[in-house]
Amino acid sequence: MAKPVEEILADVDLYAEDQSENLLAAAAAARTTCPVPHTEADGGYHLLTRYEDVRAVCTAPELFSSAQPAIRGVPVRVIPIDTDPPDHREYRRILNPYFTRAALERHEPQLREIARAAIESFVDKSSCDVVADFAIPFSAGSLARIVFATDNRELVDRGVAAAKEAALTSSPEAFQLLAGLAMEALAEAEAAPDDGADNVLRALVTAKIGDRALTLEERLGMVTTLFLGGLDTTRGVIANIVHHLATRADVEPLLRQPGGWQRELEEFLRYETTVAFMARTATQDTQIGDTPVKAGERVAVFFAAANRDPAQFERPDELVFDRAGVPHVSFGFGIHRCLGLHFARIQLAIAFEELLARTTRFRLAPGAEIRRQAGLSLGSPHRLDVVFDRV
């Protein structure tokens, strides 16, 4: 049973399933009374509910360290998410060339092939579980073929399960499992013949910072981060958008409009924030707005709440597709702005172009029960059973 807002505000817990349904309502209530509430959950942290506070903290890495970016702690490195300047710049320098829009657009034919194969598996049934039948196969296949350049789908499939568990619970076991999978992926890349291929795993095996090679911990940390970022985020956005397709008559015409739907996609990303929150640690005594924060205290940067702040967005709790601009923080902000944001946008455009080329008139399946996740992927459906017509 969902806790009421008043009880949530008395002791916020971002991972509690009985709070997830009303967390954003609780954040809205806090903005008008105590915009930076403190909770004792998970060792204690301050919760940011305002857009301006989220941006201020994200642009001050000297005051708010990313060294431990998860509320519940991460027992393994997640580089470069957990790295402050100047090291952060060096890690991004290695990865950035593989995640530019131009570099990724070269893989469009492969991405379309992956999407079509997933759709082919269910289109004749005129029904599917969007999460298991489309979102996961497409996001996992994209990561395997484009980022890791591996045919080892069994490894990637295990990564899907571990990444989802990490997003749901942030358990040490899930992160340790991801680190083990990263080890396997790196070993596979090192054992492969040097055929001149240029991909992320090959780059990590050969990259240097200055005149030293990356340590094993650094390599593992970067691959673990790619598992986390590449598997759970796109899956969640696809499921959320299909839910709107199935429940709102105005969404399908928008997605089918000539010239694309870039503005509408940004509004979906604002409304259904993929990564709901991250953590920072104060490096010295400071304050956020009028709230004092002591050195060593933890701060939860609640991106999902910032994206619903009425001081920044009119009608924040509605999907408004004709906004003049959508400066959302769904990909973070500042130096830690998401490495894979171009990859996500390209994947999402392709996913829905291919899906709507074969299907139309989505509806929720009779008796479908929408159970949404708590934790990092707040609000994303665990399962989404729909029916549709073939084009």
C-alpha positions as CSV (number, residue, x, y, z in Angstrom):
1,M,0.0,0.0,0.0
2,A,1.3,3.4,-0.9
3,K,2.4,5.6,2.0
4,P,0.7,9.1,2.1
5,V,2.8,12.2,1.5
6,E,2.9,13.2,5.1
7,E,4.4,9.9,6.2
8,I,7.0,10.0,3.5
9,L,8.2,13.5,4.4
10,A,8.7,12.3,8.0
11,D,11.3,9.8,6.8
12,V,12.0,9.7,3.1
13,D,13.5,6.5,1.6
14,L,14.2,6.6,-2.1
15,Y,14.3,2.8,-2.3
16,A,11.1,2.0,-0.3
17,E,8.5,0.4,-2.6
18,D,5.7,1.8,-0.4
19,Q,6.9,5.3,-1.0
20,S,7.7,5.2,-4.7
21,E,4.1,6.0,-5.9
22,N,4.0,9.3,-4.0
23,L,7.7,10.3,-3.9
24,L,7.2,13.1,-6.5
25,A,4.1,14.4,-4.7
26,A,6.2,14.4,-1.5
27,A,8.9,16.3,-3.2
28,A,6.3,18.9,-4.5
29,A,5.0,19.3,-0.9
30,A,8.6,19.7,0.4
31,R,9.4,22.5,-2.1
32,T,6.9,24.8,-0.4
33,T,7.8,24.1,3.2
34,C,11.3,22.6,3.5
35,P,12.9,22.3,0.0
36,V,16.0,20.4,1.2
37,P,14.5,17.8,3.7
38,H,16.9,15.4,5.6
39,T,16.3,11.8,6.1
40,E,18.0,9.1,8.3
41,A,17.5,6.4,5.6
42,D,20.6,4.7,4.3
43,G,22.9,6.5,6.7
44,G,21.2,9.9,6.3
45,Y,21.2,12.4,3.4
46,H,19.7,15.7,2.3
47,L,17.2,15.5,-0.6
48,L,17.2,18.1,-3.3
49,T,13.7,18.8,-4.7
50,R,14.3,22.1,-6.6
51,Y,15.7,22.5,-10.1
52,E,18.0,25.3,-9.2
53,D,19.5,23.3,-6.3
54,V,20.1,20.3,-8.5
55,R,21.9,22.4,-11.1
56,A,23.9,24.2,-8.5
57,V,25.2,21.0,-6.9
58,C,26.0,19.4,-10.2
59,T,28.1,22.3,-11.3
60,A,30.2,22.5,-8.1
61,P,32.3,19.3,-8.1
62,E,34.8,21.1,-5.8
63,L,32.1,21.4,-3.1
64,F,30.1,18.2,-3.8
65,S,32.2,15.1,-4.7
66,S,31.0,12.3,-6.9
67,A,33.4,9.8,-5.3
68,Q,30.5,7.8,-3.9
69,P,27.6,8.4,-6.4
70,A,25.1,5.9,-5.1
71,I,22.8,6.5,-2.1
72,R,23.5,3.0,-0.7
73,G,27.2,3.0,-1.8
74,V,28.8,1.1,-4.6
75,P,31.3,-1.6,-3.7
76,V,33.0,-1.4,-7.1
77,R,34.3,1.5,-9.2
78,V,31.8,3.0,-11.7
79,I,34.2,5.2,-13.7
80,P,33.8,8.1,-14.7
81,I,30.6,8.5,-12.7
82,D,32.5,8.2,-9.4
83,T,35.4,10.5,-10.4
84,D,36.1,14.1,-9.7
85,P,38.4,16.5,-11.6
86,P,41.1,16.3,-12.9
87,D,40.9,12.5,-13.3
88,H,37.4,12.7,-14.6
89,R,38.6,14.5,-17.7
90,E,41.1,11.8,-18.5
91,Y,38.6,9.0,-18.4
92,R,36.1,10.9,-20.5
93,R,38.8,11.6,-23.0
94,I,39.2,7.9,-23.6
95,L,35.4,7.2,-23.9
96,N,34.1,10.3,-25.6
97,P,35.2,9.5,-29.2
98,Y,32.9,6.4,-29.2
99,F,29.8,8.3,-28.0
100,T,29.7,11.3,-30.4
101,R,26.6,11.5,-32.5
102,A,28.6,11.1,-35.7
103,A,30.4,8.0,-34.4
104,L,27.1,6.4,-33.3
105,E,25.1,7.3,-36.4
106,R,27.4,5.1,-38.5
107,H,25.8,2.1,-36.7
108,E,22.2,3.0,-37.7
109,P,21.8,0.0,-40.0
110,Q,22.8,-2.4,-37.3
111,L,20.5,-0.7,-34.7
112,R,17.6,-1.0,-37.2
113,E,18.4,-4.6,-37.7
114,I,18.4,-5.3,-34.0
115,A,15.0,-3.5,-33.5
116,R,13.5,-5.3,-36.5
117,A,14.6,-8.7,-35.2
118,A,13.0,-8.0,-31.8
119,I,9.7,-6.8,-33.4
120,E,9.6,-9.8,-35.7
121,S,9.6,-12.1,-32.6
122,F,6.2,-10.8,-31.5
123,V,4.4,-8.9,-34.3
124,D,2.4,-11.8,-35.6
125,K,0.9,-12.3,-32.2
126,S,-0.5,-8.7,-32.1
127,S,0.5,-8.6,-28.4
128,C,3.7,-8.5,-26.3
129,D,5.3,-7.6,-23.0
130,V,7.0,-4.5,-24.2
131,V,9.8,-4.8,-21.5
132,A,10.8,-8.4,-22.1
133,D,10.0,-8.7,-25.8
134,F,11.2,-5.4,-27.1
135,A,12.9,-2.9,-24.7
136,I,15.4,-5.4,-23.2
137,P,16.3,-7.2,-26.5
138,F,16.8,-3.9,-28.3
139,S,18.8,-2.2,-25.6
140,A,20.9,-5.3,-24.8
141,G,21.5,-6.1,-28.5
142,S,22.5,-2.5,-29.1
143,L,25.0,-2.5,-26.3
144,A,26.5,-5.9,-27.4
145,R,26.8,-5.0,-31.0
146,I,27.7,-1.3,-31.0
147,V,29.4,-0.6,-27.7
148,F,31.0,-4.0,-26.8
149,A,31.2,-5.3,-30.4
150,T,30.6,-8.8,-29.1
151,D,28.6,-11.8,-30.2
152,N,28.5,-13.1,-26.7
153,R,24.8,-12.5,-26.1
154,E,24.8,-14.9,-23.1
155,L,27.2,-12.5,-21.3
156,V,25.1,-9.5,-22.2
157,D,21.9,-11.3,-21.1
158,R,23.4,-11.8,-17.7
159,G,24.3,-8.1,-17.7
160,V,20.7,-7.2,-18.2
161,A,19.6,-9.1,-15.1
162,A,22.4,-7.7,-13.0
163,A,21.9,-4.1,-14.2
164,K,18.2,-4.3,-13.4
165,E,18.9,-5.6,-9.9
166,A,21.4,-2.9,-9.3
167,A,18.9,-0.2,-10.4
168,L,16.2,-1.7,-8.2
169,T,18.1,-2.3,-5.0
170,S,21.7,-1.0,-5.3
171,S,22.7,-4.2,-3.5
172,P,26.4,-5.0,-3.2
173,E,25.8,-8.4,-4.7
174,A,24.4,-6.9,-7.9
175,F,27.3,-4.6,-8.4
176,Q,29.8,-7.4,-7.7
177,L,28.1,-9.5,-10.3
178,L,28.4,-6.6,-12.8
179,A,32.1,-6.3,-12.0
180,G,32.5,-10.0,-12.7
181,L,30.7,-9.6,-16.1
182,A,33.0,-6.7,-16.8
183,M,36.0,-8.9,-16.1
184,E,34.6,-11.5,-18.6
185,A,34.1,-8.8,-21.3
186,L,37.6,-7.4,-20.9
187,A,39.1,-10.9,-21.0
188,E,37.3,-11.6,-24.2
189,A,38.6,-8.4,-25.7
190,E,42.2,-9.1,-24.7
191,A,42.0,-12.6,-26.1
192,A,40.6,-11.5,-29.4
193,P,43.1,-11.1,-32.3
194,D,44.2,-7.6,-33.1
195,D,42.4,-7.1,-36.4
196,G,42.4,-3.3,-36.3
197,A,38.9,-3.1,-34.9
198,D,38.2,0.1,-33.0
199,N,35.7,-0.3,-30.2
200,V,35.3,0.6,-26.6
201,L,36.6,-2.6,-25.1
202,R,39.6,-2.5,-27.4
203,A,40.2,1.1,-26.4
204,L,40.2,0.2,-22.7
205,V,42.7,-2.6,-23.2
206,T,45.1,-0.3,-25.0
207,A,44.4,3.2,-23.5
208,K,46.9,5.2,-21.5
209,I,46.7,8.1,-19.1
210,G,50.0,9.9,-19.7
211,D,52.5,7.1,-20.2
212,R,50.8,4.5,-18.1
213,A,48.2,1.9,-19.0
214,L,44.9,1.8,-17.3
215,T,44.8,-0.4,-14.2
216,L,42.5,-3.4,-14.1
217,E,40.3,-1.6,-11.5
218,E,40.0,1.4,-13.9
219,R,39.1,-0.9,-16.9
220,L,36.6,-2.8,-14.8
221,G,35.0,0.4,-13.5
222,M,34.4,1.8,-16.9
223,V,32.9,-1.5,-18.3
224,T,30.7,-1.8,-15.2
225,T,29.4,1.8,-15.9
226,L,28.7,0.9,-19.5
227,F,26.6,-2.1,-18.4
228,L,24.6,0.1,-16.0
229,G,24.1,3.0,-18.3
230,G,23.5,1.0,-21.5
231,L,21.0,-1.6,-20.3
232,D,18.5,-0.1,-17.8
233,T,18.0,3.5,-19.0
234,T,16.9,3.0,-22.6
235,R,14.7,0.0,-21.5
236,G,12.9,2.2,-19.1
237,V,12.2,5.1,-21.5
238,I,10.9,2.7,-24.2
239,A,8.5,1.1,-21.7
240,N,7.3,4.5,-20.5
241,I,6.6,5.8,-24.0
242,V,4.8,2.7,-25.1
243,H,2.6,3.0,-22.0
244,H,1.6,6.5,-23.2
245,L,1.0,5.1,-26.7
246,A,-1.4,2.6,-25.2
247,T,-3.3,5.1,-23.0
248,R,-3.3,8.4,-24.9
249,A,-4.8,8.8,-28.4
250,D,-2.7,11.9,-29.1
251,V,0.7,10.2,-28.8
252,E,0.8,8.0,-31.9
253,P,0.1,10.8,-34.4
254,L,2.9,12.8,-32.7
255,L,5.4,10.0,-33.1
256,R,4.4,9.5,-36.7
257,Q,4.7,13.2,-37.7
258,P,6.9,14.0,-40.7
259,G,10.4,15.3,-39.7
260,G,10.7,13.4,-36.5
261,W,9.6,14.0,-32.9
262,Q,12.7,15.4,-31.2
263,R,10.9,18.0,-29.1
264,E,8.3,15.5,-28.0
265,L,11.1,13.0,-27.0
266,E,12.7,15.7,-24.7
267,E,9.3,16.1,-23.0
268,F,9.0,12.4,-22.5
269,L,12.5,12.4,-21.0
270,R,11.6,15.2,-18.6
271,Y,8.3,13.7,-17.5
272,E,9.7,10.1,-17.1
273,T,13.2,10.7,-15.7
274,T,15.2,7.6,-16.5
275,V,17.8,7.9,-13.7
276,A,15.8,9.3,-10.8
277,F,18.7,10.3,-8.5
278,M,22.4,10.2,-7.8
279,A,24.4,11.1,-4.7
280,R,27.1,13.6,-3.8
281,T,29.2,14.2,-0.7
282,A,30.0,17.6,0.7
283,T,33.7,18.2,0.7
284,Q,33.5,21.2,3.2
285,D,30.9,23.0,5.2
286,T,28.6,24.8,2.8
287,Q,24.9,25.3,2.2
288,I,22.2,24.6,-0.4
289,G,19.8,27.5,-0.5
290,D,19.2,28.2,3.2
291,T,20.1,24.7,4.3
292,P,23.5,24.2,6.0
293,V,25.4,21.1,4.9
294,K,28.4,19.9,6.8
295,A,31.5,18.4,5.3
296,G,31.1,14.7,4.8
297,E,27.3,14.8,4.7
298,R,25.5,13.1,1.8
299,V,23.2,14.8,-0.7
300,A,20.6,13.0,-2.9
301,V,20.4,14.9,-6.3
302,F,16.7,14.1,-7.1
303,F,16.7,14.6,-10.9
304,A,13.1,13.4,-11.2
305,A,11.9,16.0,-8.7
306,A,13.9,18.8,-10.5
307,N,12.1,17.9,-13.7
308,R,8.8,18.5,-12.1
309,D,9.7,21.8,-10.5
310,P,6.9,24.4,-11.3
311,A,9.5,27.2,-11.0
312,Q,11.2,25.8,-14.1
313,F,8.3,24.1,-16.0
314,E,4.7,25.2,-16.4
315,R,2.2,22.4,-15.7
316,P,5.1,20.2,-14.6
317,D,3.0,17.1,-13.8
318,E,1.6,16.9,-17.4
319,L,3.0,15.9,-20.7
320,V,3.0,19.1,-22.7
321,F,4.3,18.5,-26.1
322,D,4.4,22.0,-27.4
323,R,6.8,23.5,-24.8
324,A,9.1,26.1,-26.4
325,G,12.1,24.4,-24.7
326,V,12.6,21.4,-22.4
327,P,15.9,22.0,-20.4
328,H,15.4,18.8,-18.4
329,V,18.1,17.2,-16.3
330,S,17.3,13.6,-17.1
331,F,20.9,13.1,-18.4
332,G,22.3,14.9,-15.4
333,F,24.1,18.2,-15.6
334,G,27.6,19.6,-15.4
335,I,30.8,17.5,-16.0
336,H,28.9,14.3,-15.3
337,R,26.3,14.8,-18.0
338,C,25.5,11.4,-19.4
339,L,28.2,10.0,-21.7
340,G,25.5,8.0,-23.6
341,L,22.9,10.7,-24.2
342,H,23.4,10.7,-28.0
343,F,23.3,6.9,-28.0
344,A,20.0,7.0,-26.0
345,R,18.4,9.5,-28.3
346,I,19.4,7.7,-31.5
347,Q,18.2,4.3,-30.1
348,L,14.8,5.8,-29.1
349,A,14.2,7.4,-32.4
350,I,15.0,4.1,-34.2
351,A,13.1,2.0,-31.8
352,F,9.8,3.9,-32.4
353,E,10.3,4.4,-36.1
354,E,10.7,0.6,-36.6
355,L,8.0,-0.3,-34.1
356,L,5.4,2.0,-35.7
357,A,6.4,0.8,-39.2
358,R,4.9,-2.6,-38.2
359,T,2.3,-1.8,-35.6
360,T,-0.5,0.7,-34.7
361,R,-3.3,1.3,-32.2
362,F,-1.6,0.1,-29.0
363,R,-3.8,-0.7,-26.0
364,L,-3.2,-2.2,-22.6
365,A,-3.9,-5.9,-22.6
366,P,-7.1,-6.9,-20.8
367,G,-6.3,-7.3,-17.2
368,A,-2.8,-5.8,-17.5
369,E,-1.4,-4.8,-14.1
370,I,1.2,-2.0,-14.3
371,R,3.6,-2.5,-11.4
372,R,6.2,0.2,-11.4
373,Q,9.8,0.1,-10.0
374,A,11.2,1.8,-7.0
375,G,14.8,2.9,-6.7
376,L,17.0,4.4,-9.4
377,S,14.5,3.6,-12.2
378,L,11.6,5.1,-10.3
379,G,8.3,4.7,-12.1
380,S,9.4,2.4,-14.9
381,P,7.2,-0.6,-15.4
382,H,8.5,-4.1,-14.5
383,R,6.3,-5.5,-17.2
384,L,3.9,-3.9,-19.8
385,D,1.5,-6.2,-21.5
386,V,-0.1,-4.5,-24.6
387,V,-2.1,-5.5,-27.7
388,F,-1.9,-3.7,-31.0
389,D,-2.9,-3.9,-34.7
390,R,-0.4,-4.8,-37.4
391,V,0.2,-2.1,-40.1
